[in-house]
Amino acid sequence: MVWMDEWSTKAACRRSDPDALFVQGAAQNRAKTICVGCSVRTECLADALDNNIEFGVWGGMTERERRALLRRRPHVDSWRCLLEAARTRYATLSVADAEAVAEVELHSASPASRAVS
């Protein structure tokens, strides 16, 4: 898969009401469904993380989910580089396999796991 620099022109949400992605509470989970089949979901998420966008659903993640991810991985200098490399590495895996590997890597890179090793 090729990384899309002009991702917003390909986003699944480009024709929907922008306010639908800037909601609170349970409505955020409904808003995330817009992102499920989006071909540029990863680019959108990387942009939001790299630019510390605080509000709205971006790349299928809520504000709270993005904040938690940033707290878990404070050493990441470029989410674009990280996610682009992961996409390339896992391109041949099924979605379920890629998610399982990513979850293992995420937990193995946590401060708690480094302190134990």
The 8 nearest C-alpha neighbors of each residue, nearest first, counted from 0:
[[1, 2, 87, 90, 86, 3, 83, 38],
 [0, 2, 3, 87, 83, 86, 4, 39],
 [1, 3, 4, 0, 83, 42, 39, 6],
 [4, 2, 6, 5, 1, 42, 39, 9],
 [5, 3, 6, 2, 42, 7, 1, 39],
 [6, 4, 3, 7, 8, 9, 42, 2],
 [5, 7, 3, 9, 4, 8, 39, 10],
 [6, 8, 10, 9, 5, 13, 43, 39],
 [7, 9, 6, 10, 5, 13, 11, 39],
 [10, 8, 7, 6, 11, 39, 38, 13],
 [11, 9, 7, 12, 13, 8, 39, 37],
 [10, 12, 37, 13, 9, 34, 33, 14],
 [11, 13, 15, 10, 14, 33, 34, 17],
 [14, 12, 10, 11, 15, 8, 7, 9],
 [15, 13, 12, 16, 11, 17, 10, 8],
 [16, 14, 12, 13, 17, 19, 11, 18],
 [15, 17, 18, 19, 14, 12, 20, 13],
 [18, 16, 19, 20, 15, 21, 12, 13],
 [17, 19, 21, 20, 16, 22, 15, 55],
 [18, 20, 17, 16, 21, 30, 22, 15],
 [21, 19, 56, 18, 55, 30, 17, 22],
 [22, 20, 55, 18, 19, 56, 54, 23],
 [23, 21, 27, 20, 26, 19, 55, 24],
 [24, 22, 27, 26, 25, 21, 55, 20],
 [23, 25, 26, 27, 22, 28, 61, 29],
 [26, 24, 27, 28, 23, 29, 22, 30],
 [25, 27, 29, 24, 28, 23, 22, 30],
 [28, 26, 30, 25, 29, 23, 22, 24],
 [29, 27, 31, 30, 26, 25, 32, 24],
 [28, 30, 26, 27, 31, 32, 25, 33],
 [31, 29, 27, 28, 32, 20, 33, 26],
 [32, 30, 59, 28, 33, 34, 29, 27],
 [31, 33, 35, 34, 30, 29, 28, 59],
 [34, 32, 31, 35, 30, 12, 11, 36],
 [35, 33, 59, 37, 32, 31, 36, 58],
 [36, 34, 32, 37, 33, 59, 31, 40],
 [37, 35, 34, 38, 33, 11, 40, 32],
 [36, 38, 34, 11, 40, 39, 35, 10],
 [37, 39, 40, 36, 10, 9, 11, 41],
 [40, 38, 42, 41, 37, 6, 10, 43],
 [39, 41, 58, 43, 37, 42, 38, 44],
 [42, 40, 44, 43, 39, 58, 45, 82],
 [43, 41, 45, 39, 44, 40, 46, 6],
 [44, 42, 58, 40, 46, 41, 45, 57],
 [43, 45, 58, 41, 47, 46, 42, 57],
 [46, 44, 79, 42, 78, 48, 47, 43],
 [45, 47, 43, 49, 44, 48, 50, 42],
 [46, 48, 52, 44, 50, 45, 49, 51],
 [49, 47, 51, 45, 50, 46, 44, 78],
 [50, 48, 46, 47, 51, 78, 45, 77],
 [49, 51, 47, 48, 52, 46, 45, 53],
 [52, 50, 48, 49, 47, 53, 46, 66],
 [53, 51, 47, 50, 54, 48, 49, 55],
 [52, 54, 51, 62, 55, 47, 66, 65],
 [53, 55, 62, 52, 21, 56, 61, 57],
 [56, 54, 21, 20, 62, 57, 61, 22],
 [55, 57, 61, 20, 60, 59, 31, 21],
 [58, 56, 59, 44, 60, 43, 55, 47],
 [59, 57, 44, 40, 43, 60, 41, 34],
 [58, 60, 31, 34, 57, 56, 40, 35],
 [61, 59, 56, 57, 58, 64, 65, 62],
 [60, 62, 56, 64, 63, 65, 55, 27],
 [61, 63, 65, 64, 54, 53, 55, 66],
 [62, 64, 66, 61, 65, 67, 60, 68],
 [63, 65, 61, 67, 66, 62, 60, 68],
 [66, 64, 68, 62, 67, 63, 69, 60],
 [65, 67, 69, 63, 68, 64, 62, 70],
 [68, 66, 70, 64, 65, 69, 63, 71],
 [67, 69, 65, 71, 70, 66, 72, 64],
 [68, 70, 66, 72, 67, 71, 73, 65],
 [69, 71, 67, 68, 73, 72, 66, 65],
 [72, 70, 68, 69, 73, 67, 109, 110],
 [71, 73, 69, 74, 70, 75, 68, 109],
 [74, 72, 70, 69, 75, 71, 76, 68],
 [73, 75, 72, 76, 69, 71, 77, 70],
 [76, 74, 73, 77, 72, 78, 81, 69],
 [75, 77, 74, 78, 49, 73, 80, 81],
 [78, 76, 79, 80, 75, 49, 81, 45],
 [77, 79, 81, 45, 80, 82, 49, 75],
 [78, 80, 45, 77, 82, 81, 83, 42],
 [81, 79, 83, 77, 78, 82, 84, 85],
 [80, 82, 78, 84, 79, 83, 85, 77],
 [83, 81, 85, 79, 84, 80, 78, 86],
 [82, 84, 86, 80, 85, 81, 79, 87],
 [85, 83, 87, 81, 82, 86, 80, 88],
 [86, 84, 82, 88, 87, 83, 89, 81],
 [85, 87, 83, 89, 84, 88, 90, 82],
 [88, 86, 84, 90, 85, 89, 83, 0],
 [87, 89, 85, 86, 90, 84, 91, 92],
 [88, 90, 92, 86, 91, 87, 97, 85],
 [91, 89, 87, 92, 86, 88, 0, 93],
 [90, 92, 89, 93, 88, 87, 97, 94],
 [93, 91, 89, 90, 97, 96, 94, 95],
 [92, 94, 96, 95, 97, 91, 90, 89],
 [93, 95, 97, 96, 98, 92, 89, 99],
 [94, 96, 98, 93, 97, 99, 92, 100],
 [97, 95, 99, 93, 98, 94, 92, 100],
 [98, 96, 94, 100, 99, 95, 92, 89],
 [97, 99, 101, 95, 96, 100, 102, 94],
 [100, 98, 96, 102, 97, 101, 95, 103],
 [99, 101, 103, 97, 102, 98, 104, 96],
 [102, 100, 104, 98, 103, 99, 105, 97],
 [101, 103, 105, 99, 100, 104, 98, 106],
 [104, 102, 100, 106, 101, 105, 107, 99],
 [105, 103, 107, 101, 102, 106, 108, 100],
 [104, 106, 102, 108, 103, 107, 101, 109],
 [107, 105, 109, 103, 108, 104, 102, 112],
 [106, 108, 104, 105, 109, 112, 103, 113],
 [109, 107, 106, 105, 104, 110, 112, 113],
 [108, 110, 106, 112, 111, 107, 113, 71],
 [111, 109, 113, 112, 114, 108, 71, 107],
 [112, 110, 114, 109, 113, 115, 108, 107],
 [111, 113, 115, 114, 109, 110, 107, 116],
 [114, 112, 110, 116, 115, 111, 109, 108],
 [113, 115, 111, 112, 116, 110, 109, 108],
 [114, 116, 112, 113, 111, 110, 109, 107],
 [115, 113, 114, 112, 111, 107, 110, 108]]
